Structure formats: structure tokens, C-alpha cells
Amino acid sequence: MDFTLPQDLVQYLNSLDTFIDHEITPLQASNDNERFFDHRREHARTDWDNNGLPRDDWEDLLAECRRRADKAGFWRFSLPKEYGGQGGGNLWMAVIREHLASKGLGLFNDLQNEHSVVGNFPDIVMLRGFGTEAQKREFIPGRLEGRYSFTFGLTEPNHGSDATSMETRAGRETRDGKPGWRIDGTKMWQSGMHRASHCIVFARTSGKAGDAKGISAFFVPKHTPGLKVESYEWTFNMPTDHATVSLTNVWVPETAVFGPVDGGLAVAQAFVHENRIRQAASSLGAAVFCIEESVKYARRRKPFGKELASNQAIQFPLVELATQAEMLRLLVRKTAWGMDRVPHYEIEKTLSDKVAMCNYWANRLCTESADRAIQVHGGVGYSRHKPFEHIYRHHRRYRITEGSEEIQMRKVAAYLFGYIGPRKERFSKL
């Protein structure tokens, strides 16, 4: 059993670092762009007088970074070659994501808004798997060129983890001789709404609350009559782009249906495992950054004439975090490796519990590591002159939004006790 990273992956990481050093770091250092990353970051990024949305100059900088990464051949790495990518698999993406996050805050990989020089494209995964040929031809190139972007409309004010109980409804309706659908309801946490061209709206089209079958997805153009942004929700880490959106007598044509009618839940779940393992790797990387910065500070700091690191009260908590990080890295990479070796549809049956383990534990480990870094650094750790408060505030969200810890632990429990998964048949005979 060989745990050594493939040499071509190591070379890729080196080329990525070289690109960042030559292209992205100088961009960050120019025109006072450091204001987006130093102690001024939250204010510099947030337009407080415009619903707390991201400032244009901040998003323009992110776009320029992506443009350079795309030109250099890094941004589309995970996409298939037909879309300009390299078909990067889950193991490579996990290693890359951890590597970038372990470097700390920077324009090369700003996790607050899912920005990275190596992009993640869950919407394209959904389109490739469920879009019509016309939707693929229009939306995938348009998404990559920046002409289209999408919100993901599953969550509602009264329904989060219990998405199958959603109250948004869609029914067939013909208008002006054209067959289509009328949609009514409310969606919450529509991230990216301020710049979106479309909302991907999930609505119940048949069945009863709680049924997995009977939910359908629709592409709803942002400016469709009846679609209204009610508010942007201010969050622990600002700026926000998370909207609450109402749909009243919204009509879309039949061509707006995304995926099978009554089978939209499969669309929603299409990217879950890939997204979660990559998020786990990012949280692991951020945790490693917090741990390593704490270790270095504890060696440099000399209260009462001796290194802070010589105290077991400093050593032991960091030892526990470092141990967890080492073990988690092995599980993340083993799981990602396993995902690359089975068809996509088999992941839910065979590896979903391992993905859930990686994700909920990585996000918890990251927040615990950031909190410990604040404590080790003392007063300066609590200040915004260090990045730990930013890391904590951002990654705390993933313990809820990436599938809450409780939901993911329930998934692990179902596999562990054999209610679903590979152990089901054997455990049913106990």
C-alpha cells in the first residue's frame, strides 16, 4: 500500500504555486487590493448601504483572478476536456483544495464565496447529467464565459433539511397557446442572486409532503414577472449574497423544465458527494493553516522568558488537533480515491457515509482549530489583524449549509447500523 502522491500531481501543485507567485500574488499586492484580505477585509468587501452585498470592485478583482487562472489552464481543471478542462478527478481535487486552503487567506483561494484559481462547477455537473441538449448548448458555455449564473432554490423559510416537505408548488398551465408551468412559493438562501441570470427552482409537482418523488426543477430567468427578491439575509461573515425570493404567479415554458418531471430531487443531489468531499478537503486545509500558524507563534513567543510552546497547556490541544488532521487527511483521500473508482451512481450506495464522515468532521475540525489559534495567539488572535476570526466565521457556516452535522451524522448512522448501504442485508438478519 503506497500513500505517496503521484508525481504528476506533485508537479501540478508546484506549477500551481508558480502561477500564484507570478500572477496572483502581484495582483493582490497592486492597487491596495490587500484591503480585501487584511484587517479591513470585511468592510472593504461589503457595500453596507446596498443590502450588505459584495462591492463591485471586490467582485471585479475575483473575476480578473479567474480570468488569469482560466488563461493559464487551471480554472477549468475539474471539467471534461470538451469544456476546456483536464477531467480532474476527486482525489486530485481533494489534494489541490487542501493545498490551497493550507496557504491561508489570499486571492488565489477565497473560500468565503467559493472562489478559487481551480474552480468547482456543481451547476455544470447538474447540467451535464440532467440538462436537455438545448440547455447544455446554451448554459454551459454561457456559464463558463460569465454570461449565465444560477442560484439553487431548494431551501425555504419553513423547510431546510426536510426539503421534501417544501411548500413551493408548480402546475401545468398554458398561456398564449404555449404549454408551461405556473410556480408559486418562496425560496431562501439563494446565494449569488444579485448577479444571477436564472434561479434553479425546485417545486412540488405531484405527490404529498415528504415524498421524494414529485419534485421538479425549473430554470426561471431572474427578471420573470412575479419573481421578487424580498431581502438579503445578513450573516455571521459579510458580505452577503443570500436572498429570500418569492414567486407569485410565475410562468415558465415547458423548455424551462430541468431534468425529469417529478424526479427533480436527483438533480439536487447530483453534485452532493463531489461538493462535500472537496469542501472537506478545503476545511482540512484551513484547519492545518490554523494549527501550523499556532505552532510557529508558540515557538516565537516568549512570555516570562521562555517559549510559549514549552507549556503543555499549549502543546496538548494542538497535538490533538494535529492528530485529527492527519487521520482526516487519510480518510478524505481514501474516500476521494474510492469515488474515482466507481460509477457516479454507485457513490450513494457504497461511499456516501464516508463522504459524510469527512465533511462533518472537517468542518468541525476547522472551527475548533481556528478557535484554538485565537486562544494561542491571545489578544492579537482575537483581532482582525490575524485571519483566524475570518476563518472561524466562514467555516462555521459549513456545519449547517453543506448538509448539517446532524443530517450527515444520521446518514453515517444509517450505514453503520445497516438500515441502508452495504451492511443492510447482513444486519437485517440479526
KARA-V972807 format. One record per residue. N is the residue number from 1. PHI is phi in whole degrees, 0 to 359 (999 if undefined). NEAR is the number of other C-alpha atoms within 10 Angstrom. D_FIRST is the distance of its C-alpha to the first C-alpha in Angstrom with 2 decimals. Layout:
# KARA-V972807
n->(N/N)
phi->(PHI/PHI)
near->(NEAR/NEAR)
d_first->(D_FIRST/D_FIRST)
This chain:
# KARA-V972807
n->(1/2/3/4/5/6/7/8/9/10/11/12/13/14/15/16/17/18/19/20/21/22/23/24/25/26/27/28/29/30/31/32/33/34/35/36/37/38/39/40/41/42/43/44/45/46/47/48/49/50/51/52/53/54/55/56/57/58/59/60/61/62/63/64/65/66/67/68/69/70/71/72/73/74/75/76/77/78/79/80/81/82/83/84/85/86/87/88/89/90/91/92/93/94/95/96/97/98/99/100/101/102/103/104/105/106/107/108/109/110/111/112/113/114/115/116/117/118/119/120/121/122/123/124/125/126/127/128/129/130/131/132/133/134/135/136/137/138/139/140/141/142/143/144/145/146/147/148/149/150/151/152/153/154/155/156/157/158/159/160/161/162/163/164/165/166/167/168/169/170/171/172/173/174/175/176/177/178/179/180/181/182/183/184/185/186/187/188/189/190/191/192/193/194/195/196/197/198/199/200/201/202/203/204/205/206/207/208/209/210/211/212/213/214/215/216/217/218/219/220/221/222/223/224/225/226/227/228/229/230/231/232/233/234/235/236/237/238/239/240/241/242/243/244/245/246/247/248/249/250/251/252/253/254/255/256/257/258/259/260/261/262/263/264/265/266/267/268/269/270/271/272/273/274/275/276/277/278/279/280/281/282/283/284/285/286/287/288/289/290/291/292/293/294/295/296/297/298/299/300/301/302/303/304/305/306/307/308/309/310/311/312/313/314/315/316/317/318/319/320/321/322/323/324/325/326/327/328/329/330/331/332/333/334/335/336/337/338/339/340/341/342/343/344/345/346/347/348/349/350/351/352/353/354/355/356/357/358/359/360/361/362/363/364/365/366/367/368/369/370/371/372/373/374/375/376/377/378/379/380/381/382/383/384/385/386/387/388/389/390/391/392/393/394/395/396/397/398/399/400/401/402/403/404/405/406/407/408/409/410/411/412/413/414/415/416/417/418/419/420/421/422/423/424/425/426/427/428/429/430)
phi->(999/245/263/291/293/305/298/292/289/299/296/295/299/295/293/295/298/296/300/299/297/273/246/272/299/298/296/296/279/268/53/57/291/298/299/279/231/273/299/272/304/294/291/296/275/252/267/297/269/230/65/73/285/297/290/299/294/293/289/295/294/299/295/294/298/297/300/293/294/292/299/280/91/262/300/267/312/281/279/293/299/297/250/87/262/239/66/301/272/291/296/300/295/296/295/297/297/296/303/293/293/288/275/92/288/176/297/292/196/264/288/301/234/63/272/199/292/248/285/239/230/297/294/287/302/297/295/298/276/228/287/290/299/294/295/297/297/276/276/293/298/296/294/290/271/85/275/232/209/228/267/238/261/254/288/231/305/256/214/243/296/269/300/289/263/308/262/296/238/225/223/294/203/262/229/53/80/252/288/191/222/260/237/223/159/220/237/236/58/272/293/82/298/295/243/291/265/218/254/271/255/260/217/281/246/193/77/240/306/98/285/289/275/110/251/233/248/221/274/244/303/303/263/296/306/99/267/223/280/277/191/246/271/287/235/306/240/258/281/248/222/262/258/259/235/256/234/234/54/280/239/229/286/303/292/277/296/245/85/288/298/72/241/289/297/295/297/298/266/299/251/302/290/298/295/290/289/288/294/300/296/295/295/300/299/295/297/299/301/297/295/295/296/292/298/296/295/294/285/281/284/229/289/57/84/222/299/302/293/284/272/296/296/271/295/297/299/287/299/296/294/296/296/297/297/297/292/295/302/298/292/300/289/296/293/298/299/296/297/287/258/231/300/308/291/277/299/299/281/244/230/300/293/292/299/297/304/302/288/292/285/296/292/291/300/296/292/293/290/295/296/293/297/300/294/296/281/68/302/292/293/284/283/275/281/245/274/293/296/293/298/299/297/287/288/300/296/289/285/240/280/271/94/304/309/295/294/290/293/296/298/300/297/298/287/299/268/77/284/218/88/297/269/300/296/293/283/291/263/291)
near->(3/5/8/7/11/11/9/9/14/15/11/15/17/12/13/21/16/12/18/20/13/11/16/21/15/12/19/19/12/9/9/9/18/18/17/21/21/16/16/13/20/18/16/20/22/20/18/15/7/10/16/20/21/22/16/12/13/17/13/11/16/19/14/13/24/23/15/17/23/19/11/14/16/22/23/25/22/21/19/13/12/8/14/16/16/16/15/15/18/24/23/23/23/25/22/22/26/24/20/25/24/22/15/21/21/19/24/28/23/17/20/17/15/11/17/22/27/22/20/21/17/15/21/19/17/18/20/15/15/18/21/17/10/9/17/16/12/12/19/21/14/13/16/17/11/11/12/16/20/23/24/21/23/24/21/23/13/14/15/18/16/13/20/22/19/24/18/20/19/25/14/14/16/14/12/5/7/11/14/19/23/18/28/18/20/26/27/24/24/26/20/20/22/17/13/16/19/19/25/23/27/29/30/26/22/16/12/14/16/12/13/17/19/20/29/25/29/25/22/23/16/20/11/13/13/15/22/16/18/13/15/22/18/15/14/12/17/22/24/25/23/21/23/22/23/21/22/15/15/17/25/24/18/15/14/19/22/23/21/17/17/18/17/26/22/19/23/20/11/21/18/16/23/23/18/21/28/26/25/32/32/29/30/33/27/33/34/26/25/29/26/17/16/25/20/11/17/20/13/13/14/13/9/7/7/12/14/20/20/12/11/11/11/17/16/12/15/21/14/10/19/18/11/16/22/12/10/21/20/13/16/27/21/14/24/27/16/16/24/15/13/12/8/14/9/12/20/16/13/17/20/21/25/23/27/25/23/27/33/25/20/30/28/19/24/30/26/18/29/28/18/21/28/22/15/25/19/11/9/12/20/17/15/16/14/17/21/28/19/22/25/24/17/18/26/19/17/23/20/17/13/19/18/18/20/13/16/24/18/14/20/20/14/16/21/16/13/16/15/19/19/14/15/15/12/9/13/11/6/5)
d_first->(0.00/3.81/6.60/9.29/12.02/13.25/16.14/18.64/17.99/18.58/21.67/22.82/22.78/24.78/27.25/27.63/28.49/30.93/32.61/33.00/34.49/36.86/37.91/37.27/37.87/41.28/42.16/41.47/43.59/46.52/49.49/48.65/45.60/44.12/46.37/43.86/41.17/43.10/45.25/47.37/44.55/45.64/49.26/48.52/46.42/48.77/52.12/53.64/56.84/55.16/53.46/50.80/49.14/47.16/49.48/49.82/49.07/45.74/44.70/46.09/43.84/40.74/41.91/42.38/38.87/37.49/39.82/38.50/34.85/35.74/37.60/34.68/32.37/30.18/31.89/31.20/27.55/26.37/29.25/29.36/30.92/34.20/34.75/33.82/30.19/26.90/25.30/22.78/20.33/19.41/16.21/18.28/21.21/19.50/18.31/21.78/23.63/22.08/22.73/26.32/27.16/25.97/28.68/31.41/34.50/35.50/36.82/33.47/32.04/34.64/33.10/36.54/37.31/33.91/34.66/32.01/31.92/29.01/30.74/29.92/32.07/32.14/35.68/34.72/31.93/34.74/37.14/34.85/34.22/37.74/40.27/42.99/43.13/45.99/44.11/41.10/43.45/45.30/42.89/39.61/41.25/43.63/40.88/39.12/42.51/43.47/46.31/44.81/42.90/42.50/42.60/40.80/43.46/41.97/42.91/46.54/48.65/48.57/45.19/41.73/38.93/41.37/41.57/42.74/45.94/46.84/50.58/50.63/52.25/52.64/55.13/56.33/59.43/61.32/63.00/65.33/64.48/60.74/58.29/55.93/54.84/56.36/53.99/55.06/53.07/51.40/47.92/46.52/43.90/44.25/42.24/43.47/46.78/48.85/47.39/46.38/48.07/47.17/46.17/43.82/45.70/44.56/47.50/48.32/50.03/50.35/49.59/49.86/48.19/44.76/44.16/40.97/42.93/45.93/44.56/44.89/44.00/46.49/46.70/49.68/51.02/51.57/55.31/56.01/59.21/58.53/55.17/55.73/53.70/55.04/53.26/50.31/48.64/48.25/44.98/43.39/42.16/44.72/45.56/45.40/45.25/44.98/48.02/49.76/51.18/53.87/54.56/58.13/59.39/56.70/56.85/54.32/54.61/52.63/50.50/49.11/47.15/43.40/41.42/42.89/45.93/45.07/41.34/40.85/38.41/35.73/36.59/36.20/32.74/31.51/29.79/29.01/25.24/24.64/27.14/25.81/22.18/23.63/26.14/23.58/21.81/25.29/26.27/23.16/24.11/27.69/26.77/24.86/27.99/30.24/28.27/28.10/31.78/32.74/31.04/32.80/36.08/35.95/35.59/38.49/40.82/43.06/45.35/47.68/46.66/43.02/39.71/39.07/35.46/36.73/37.65/35.31/36.76/35.11/31.90/30.88/31.03/28.97/26.42/26.07/25.77/23.21/21.07/21.43/20.57/17.24/16.33/17.88/16.00/12.65/14.59/16.38/13.56/11.69/15.22/16.19/13.26/14.38/17.94/17.43/16.35/19.49/23.19/24.87/26.95/24.04/22.70/25.65/25.07/21.36/20.19/23.48/23.10/19.81/21.58/24.52/22.59/21.22/24.66/26.98/25.04/24.51/28.20/29.28/27.11/28.66/32.19/31.64/30.27/33.24/35.62/34.30/34.61/38.21/38.88/37.45/39.39/42.54/45.40/43.93/40.79/43.07/44.83/43.99/43.64/40.03/37.71/36.50/39.27/38.56/34.84/35.79/38.50/36.43/33.20/35.29/36.21/32.75/32.88/35.64/35.51/31.94/32.57/33.87/31.73/33.71/33.20/29.44/29.32/31.50/29.02/26.22/28.74/29.68/26.15/25.65/28.96/28.61/31.53/29.50/26.06/23.92/25.39/28.97/29.99/28.63/30.10/33.37/34.13/34.01)
